[in-house]
């Protein structure tokens, strides 16, 4: 049942013949660019705050750049797959795991 729901949702993207040119309205997509830029800035700022929160609760320094790269890569993967929300929402789990 779960797999059929995935294909139903995928069909809503209206990607006909395997490409963007036939199933996506490019003017509508271009109209979203300002919103996308705003979302990009908010997620970047939020991710920096999450990593700073992790650092403030850790007894040893963490690699800030590495943590941000990990969050960024996971955001790109989830965005490309349409598989969830962007961001780093479970930093308390990260702190718990790092203490172990």
N, C-alpha and C positions, 0 to 999 in steps of 0.2 A: 504494500500500500504506500509506503514512504517513497519508493522509487517513482511510482506513477504520479505522486504529488510533485516531485521535483520536475518531471518533464512537463507537467501542466504549467508550473510556474515559469519554467524556461521558455515555453511557448508564448508567454505574455510579453517577452522582450521583442517579438515580431521580427526576428532576424531571418528573413527569407533568403533562400539560396546561399546560405552561409556567409553573407556579408552585410555590412552596415548600410551600403548605398541604397538597398531596396526596401529595407524595413524600418529605417530610422529617419526621422525628420531632422536634417542637419540644421536648419534655422532654429528649431526648438532646442537642439542640443547646444548650439552656440549661445542661446539666450541664458543657459544655465551656467556659463563660465564665471560670471561675477559671484554667484552663489557658491560655486565650487572653490573659488579663491578664498572666500570668507570661511568656508568649512575647513579648508586646508590650514588657515591661520589659527582657527580655534582648536583644531585637533593637535597642531604642533605645540601650542601654548599649554594645552591640557596635558599632553604627554610629558612635557618638560616639568610641569608641576607634579605629576605622578612620580617621575624619577627622583625629583627633589624630595618628595615625601618618603620614598624608600630610603634615600641616602640619610635623611634626618633620623631615621629609626635604626640605622645600622651602626655597629660599633667600628667597622672598618670601612675605608673608602671603596666605592664601587666605580666602575668605568662608565661614566655618564654617557659618553659617545656610543659605547657598545650597547648600552641599554636602549638608547634612542633609536639606534639602527635596528635593534630587534623589534621594537614597537613599530617602526616604519615599515619594515618588511612584512610583518604580520598584517598591518593595515592594507598594504598593497595587495597581498594575497586575498584577504577577505573582501576587499573592494572588487578585485578582478573576478572573483567567483560569485559575488553577490551573496556571501555566506554569513553575514552578520554585521555587527556594529564595529566602527573603528574606535581606536583608543586603547588604553591600558587600564581596564576597570578593576582588576583584581590584584592591586599592588599589595594588599594585606597578605594574600597567598604567597606573593613573591618574597615578602619579608620573612614569613614563616619558613618557606623553603630554604632561603639563604641562611637562616639561623641553624638549620639542621646540618 
